[in-house]
Amino acid sequence: MDRIFQWVSGIPPVTRYWSIAILSTSILTTLRIVLAVQFVFIVDKAFSSQPWRLITSFCYFDDLSIELIINIWFIIRSSRYLEEGFSTKIALFPPNTINTLNTDQRNFLKRIIDRNKSIDYLYFVLLICGSIVAAVTYGSNNFDFKIHRLGSLLDDILLYIWCRSNPNLDVNMFGFFTIQTAYLPWCYTMLNWVLSKDFLTDFLALMSGNLRLIASVFTKPFVWRVVICYSLGHFWWFSRDFLLCQFYYDFNDERRQIRSETPKRIEQESRISSYHNIPRRILTLILLPPWYWVILKKMRERP
């Protein structure tokens, strides 16, 4: 028992409490203390008289079973890896503010970032949850694609982001073969499709050559779910880890300092239209946790 508690306490806090919430909701529905229909996401009820569904729909997967335990195990693995390596990078901060900080202030900010790793990860997860709710609500209202359990979507998106952030790691698939993490989301998608009850019907429709039957496959809820996972997962990874951290920012401090002090470079920067910085400003406002704006303000006010 002590080993179990030690293992649980070693899980990062956000992943740990999410897993406990998943297990707790499953126990409540299995014992019939609460009906499962009261936990799932229903658009009309979630945005009116039952707002708790916006939270519980990410925590309820199914009644207690061996399959659920295995699912929680995979959730802990994917979310844990992402949370342990998560960090609010300097590239996410507004450049006109971060460039005015001296060395001591930068070091102080880095210590705060290391200390706030879990709460920063929670903010990022909440952003993803908000986008999932928006996408599912749009699909439900416009295409009648209803997804009631949003936790599996969140898990798939977190897995996609982790795989894109670490594309060259090797992962063993059920002890049979090893693939790189770059291909892991696609492998899981194909596996879920093969195990679905409509696989044989969909496969025969795709092989038939009938355009109408092929089109019917791509209008099914499973495809809509895959579109949501890959679109949102790629958006959050691309915005945070590529645009802000690679495209807009140079992590070489010496090279960045030389550029900022070169007259020709300064002149070029002044000629660039402010419209080019609008996407960066919007992404910074969204992705930078709000408490850092307060921290930056206090740091600038200090002598």
C-alpha positions as CSV (number, residue, x, y, z in Angstrom):
1,M,0.0,0.0,0.0
2,D,2.9,2.4,0.8
3,R,4.3,1.8,-2.6
4,I,1.0,2.7,-4.2
5,F,0.8,5.9,-2.3
6,Q,4.4,6.7,-3.1
7,W,3.7,6.1,-6.8
8,V,0.6,8.3,-6.8
9,S,2.4,11.1,-4.9
10,G,5.1,11.0,-7.6
11,I,2.7,11.8,-10.3
12,P,2.6,15.6,-11.2
13,P,-0.3,17.4,-9.5
14,V,-2.5,18.2,-12.5
15,T,-2.2,14.7,-13.9
16,R,-2.7,13.2,-10.5
17,Y,-5.9,15.1,-9.6
18,W,-7.3,14.6,-13.1
19,S,-6.8,10.8,-12.8
20,I,-8.4,10.8,-9.3
21,A,-11.4,12.8,-10.7
22,I,-11.8,10.2,-13.5
23,L,-11.7,7.3,-11.0
24,S,-14.1,9.1,-8.6
25,T,-16.7,9.8,-11.2
26,S,-16.6,6.2,-12.4
27,I,-17.1,4.9,-8.9
28,L,-20.0,7.3,-8.4
29,T,-21.8,6.1,-11.5
30,T,-20.9,2.4,-10.9
31,L,-22.5,2.6,-7.5
32,R,-25.5,4.5,-9.0
33,I,-24.9,7.4,-6.6
34,V,-25.0,9.7,-9.6
35,L,-26.3,8.9,-13.1
36,A,-23.8,9.0,-15.9
37,V,-26.1,11.3,-17.9
38,Q,-25.6,14.0,-15.3
39,F,-21.8,14.1,-16.0
40,V,-21.6,14.2,-19.8
41,F,-21.6,17.2,-22.0
42,I,-25.0,18.3,-23.3
43,V,-24.8,21.7,-25.0
44,D,-28.2,23.1,-23.9
45,K,-27.8,22.0,-20.3
46,A,-24.1,22.9,-19.9
47,F,-24.7,26.5,-20.9
48,S,-27.9,27.0,-18.9
49,S,-28.9,25.3,-15.7
50,Q,-26.1,22.7,-15.3
51,P,-22.7,24.4,-15.9
52,W,-20.9,21.7,-13.9
53,R,-21.0,19.6,-17.1
54,L,-18.2,21.8,-18.5
55,I,-16.0,20.2,-15.9
56,T,-17.4,16.7,-15.3
57,S,-17.5,15.9,-19.0
58,F,-13.7,15.9,-18.9
59,C,-13.6,13.6,-15.9
60,Y,-16.2,11.0,-16.8
61,F,-15.1,8.2,-19.2
62,D,-17.1,5.2,-18.3
63,D,-18.2,3.0,-15.4
64,L,-15.5,1.2,-13.4
65,S,-13.9,-1.6,-15.3
66,I,-10.5,-3.1,-16.3
67,E,-10.7,-1.1,-19.6
68,L,-11.1,2.1,-17.6
69,I,-8.1,1.3,-15.4
70,I,-6.0,0.7,-18.5
71,N,-7.3,4.0,-20.0
72,I,-6.3,5.9,-16.8
73,W,-2.9,4.3,-17.0
74,F,-2.4,5.6,-20.5
75,I,-3.7,9.0,-19.5
76,I,-1.3,9.2,-16.7
77,R,1.6,8.3,-19.0
78,S,0.8,10.9,-21.8
79,S,-0.2,13.7,-19.5
80,R,2.6,13.1,-17.0
81,Y,5.3,13.2,-19.7
82,L,3.9,16.5,-21.0
83,E,3.5,18.0,-17.5
84,E,7.0,17.0,-16.4
85,G,8.6,18.6,-19.4
86,F,6.3,21.6,-19.5
87,S,7.7,25.1,-19.1
88,T,6.6,28.6,-19.9
89,K,9.4,29.7,-22.2
90,I,10.8,33.2,-22.5
91,A,9.6,33.3,-26.1
92,L,6.0,33.5,-24.8
93,F,6.7,36.9,-23.1
94,P,6.3,40.2,-24.9
95,P,9.7,41.1,-26.4
96,N,9.5,44.8,-25.6
97,T,9.2,43.9,-21.9
98,I,11.5,41.0,-21.6
99,N,14.3,42.8,-23.4
100,T,14.3,45.5,-20.7
101,L,15.1,43.1,-17.9
102,N,18.6,42.8,-16.6
103,T,20.4,39.6,-15.8
104,D,19.2,39.4,-12.2
105,Q,15.6,40.0,-13.2
106,R,15.8,37.3,-15.9
107,N,17.2,34.8,-13.4
108,F,14.5,35.7,-11.0
109,L,11.9,35.2,-13.7
110,K,13.3,31.8,-14.6
111,R,13.1,30.6,-11.0
112,I,9.4,31.7,-10.9
113,I,8.8,29.8,-14.1
114,D,10.4,26.6,-12.7
115,R,8.3,26.9,-9.5
116,N,5.0,27.5,-11.4
117,K,5.4,24.6,-13.8
118,S,2.3,22.8,-12.7
119,I,0.0,25.8,-12.5
120,D,1.2,26.9,-15.9
121,Y,0.5,23.5,-17.3
122,L,-3.0,23.7,-15.8
123,Y,-3.6,27.0,-17.6
124,F,-2.5,25.5,-20.9
125,V,-4.9,22.5,-20.3
126,L,-7.8,24.9,-19.5
127,L,-7.1,26.7,-22.8
128,I,-7.3,23.3,-24.7
129,C,-10.5,22.4,-22.8
130,G,-12.1,25.7,-23.8
131,S,-11.3,25.1,-27.4
132,I,-12.7,21.5,-27.2
133,V,-16.0,22.9,-25.8
134,A,-16.2,25.5,-28.5
135,A,-15.5,22.9,-31.3
136,V,-17.9,20.3,-29.9
137,T,-20.6,22.9,-29.4
138,Y,-20.1,24.1,-33.0
139,G,-20.3,20.6,-34.4
140,S,-23.4,19.8,-32.3
141,N,-25.3,22.9,-33.4
142,N,-24.3,22.9,-37.0
143,F,-23.8,19.3,-38.0
144,D,-25.5,17.4,-35.3
145,F,-22.2,15.7,-34.3
146,K,-22.6,15.1,-30.6
147,I,-19.7,14.2,-28.4
148,H,-20.7,13.8,-24.8
149,R,-17.4,12.6,-23.1
150,L,-14.8,15.3,-23.7
151,G,-12.0,13.7,-21.5
152,S,-10.9,11.3,-24.3
153,L,-10.6,14.3,-26.7
154,L,-8.4,16.1,-24.2
155,D,-6.3,13.0,-23.7
156,D,-5.8,12.5,-27.4
157,I,-4.8,16.2,-27.9
158,L,-2.3,16.1,-25.1
159,L,-0.8,13.0,-26.6
160,Y,-0.6,14.6,-30.0
161,I,1.2,17.7,-28.5
162,W,3.6,15.6,-26.6
163,C,4.4,13.5,-29.7
164,R,5.0,16.6,-31.8
165,S,7.2,18.1,-29.1
166,N,9.2,14.9,-28.9
167,P,9.0,13.3,-32.4
168,N,12.1,11.1,-32.3
169,L,11.5,9.0,-29.2
170,D,10.9,5.3,-29.6
171,V,7.7,3.8,-28.1
172,N,7.0,0.1,-27.8
173,M,3.5,-0.8,-29.0
174,F,2.0,-3.6,-26.8
175,G,5.3,-5.4,-26.9
176,F,5.1,-6.3,-30.6
177,F,6.9,-3.4,-32.4
178,T,8.5,-0.1,-31.8
179,I,7.6,3.2,-33.6
180,Q,8.7,6.8,-33.2
181,T,6.4,9.1,-31.3
182,A,5.8,11.2,-34.5
183,Y,3.7,8.4,-35.8
184,L,2.0,7.4,-32.5
185,P,-1.2,9.5,-32.8
186,W,-1.8,8.1,-36.3
187,C,-1.3,4.6,-35.0
188,Y,-3.8,5.1,-32.2
189,T,-6.3,6.6,-34.6
190,M,-6.0,3.6,-36.9
191,L,-6.3,1.2,-34.0
192,N,-9.4,2.9,-32.7
193,W,-10.9,2.8,-36.1
194,V,-10.2,-0.9,-36.6
195,L,-11.7,-1.7,-33.1
196,S,-14.8,0.3,-33.8
197,K,-18.1,-1.4,-34.6
198,D,-18.4,0.4,-37.9
199,F,-14.9,-0.6,-39.2
200,L,-16.0,-3.3,-41.6
201,T,-18.8,-1.2,-43.0
202,D,-16.6,1.8,-43.5
203,F,-13.8,-0.2,-45.0
204,L,-16.1,-1.8,-47.6
205,A,-17.5,1.6,-48.4
206,L,-14.0,3.0,-49.0
207,M,-13.1,0.1,-51.2
208,S,-16.3,0.1,-53.2
209,G,-15.3,3.1,-55.4
210,N,-18.8,4.6,-54.9
211,L,-18.3,8.3,-54.2
212,R,-21.6,8.5,-52.3
213,L,-20.6,5.7,-50.0
214,I,-17.1,7.1,-49.5
215,A,-18.5,10.5,-48.7
216,S,-20.8,8.9,-46.1
217,V,-17.7,7.6,-44.2
218,F,-16.3,11.1,-43.9
219,T,-19.5,12.5,-42.4
220,K,-19.6,10.1,-39.5
221,P,-19.0,11.3,-35.8
222,F,-15.7,9.3,-35.6
223,V,-14.2,11.4,-38.4
224,W,-15.4,14.6,-36.8
225,R,-13.8,13.5,-33.6
226,V,-10.5,12.8,-35.4
227,V,-10.7,16.2,-37.1
228,I,-11.2,18.0,-33.7
229,C,-8.2,16.1,-32.1
230,Y,-5.7,16.8,-34.9
231,S,-6.9,20.3,-35.7
232,L,-6.8,21.5,-32.1
233,G,-3.7,19.5,-31.2
234,H,-1.8,20.9,-34.1
235,F,-3.0,24.5,-33.5
236,W,-1.9,24.6,-29.9
237,W,1.5,22.9,-30.6
238,F,2.1,25.0,-33.7
239,S,1.2,28.3,-32.0
240,R,3.1,27.7,-28.8
241,D,6.1,25.5,-29.8
242,F,6.7,26.7,-33.3
243,L,5.4,30.2,-34.0
244,L,6.3,31.8,-30.7
245,C,9.3,29.7,-29.8
246,Q,11.0,29.2,-33.1
247,F,9.6,31.5,-35.7
248,Y,9.3,34.8,-33.7
249,Y,12.1,34.2,-31.2
250,D,15.8,33.6,-31.3
251,F,17.1,31.7,-28.2
252,N,20.7,32.7,-28.9
253,D,21.1,35.6,-26.4
254,E,24.4,36.8,-27.9
255,R,23.0,36.8,-31.5
256,R,19.8,38.5,-30.4
257,Q,21.8,41.2,-28.5
258,I,24.0,41.9,-31.6
259,R,20.9,42.3,-33.8
260,S,19.3,44.7,-31.4
261,E,22.4,46.9,-31.3
262,T,23.0,46.8,-35.1
263,P,21.9,50.1,-36.7
264,K,20.9,48.4,-40.0
265,R,18.9,45.8,-38.1
266,I,17.1,48.5,-36.0
267,E,16.2,50.4,-39.2
268,Q,14.8,47.2,-40.8
269,E,12.7,46.5,-37.7
270,S,11.3,50.1,-37.8
271,R,10.3,49.6,-41.5
272,I,8.3,46.4,-40.8
273,S,4.6,47.1,-40.5
274,S,3.1,46.7,-37.1
275,Y,0.5,44.3,-38.7
276,H,3.2,41.6,-38.8
277,N,3.4,41.6,-35.0
278,I,-0.4,41.3,-34.6
279,P,-0.4,37.4,-34.6
280,R,2.4,37.4,-32.1
281,R,0.6,39.8,-29.8
282,I,-2.6,37.8,-29.9
283,L,-0.9,34.5,-29.2
284,T,1.1,36.1,-26.4
285,L,-2.1,37.4,-24.8
286,I,-3.7,34.0,-25.0
287,L,-0.8,31.6,-24.2
288,L,1.0,33.6,-21.5
289,P,-0.6,32.8,-18.1
290,P,-2.2,36.0,-16.7
291,W,-0.2,36.0,-13.5
292,Y,3.0,36.7,-15.4
293,W,1.7,40.0,-16.6
294,V,1.4,41.0,-12.9
295,I,4.8,39.6,-12.1
296,L,6.4,41.5,-15.1
297,K,4.8,44.8,-14.0
298,K,6.1,44.4,-10.4
299,M,9.6,43.5,-11.7
300,R,9.7,46.6,-13.9
301,E,8.6,48.8,-11.0
302,R,11.4,47.5,-8.8
303,P,14.6,49.6,-8.9
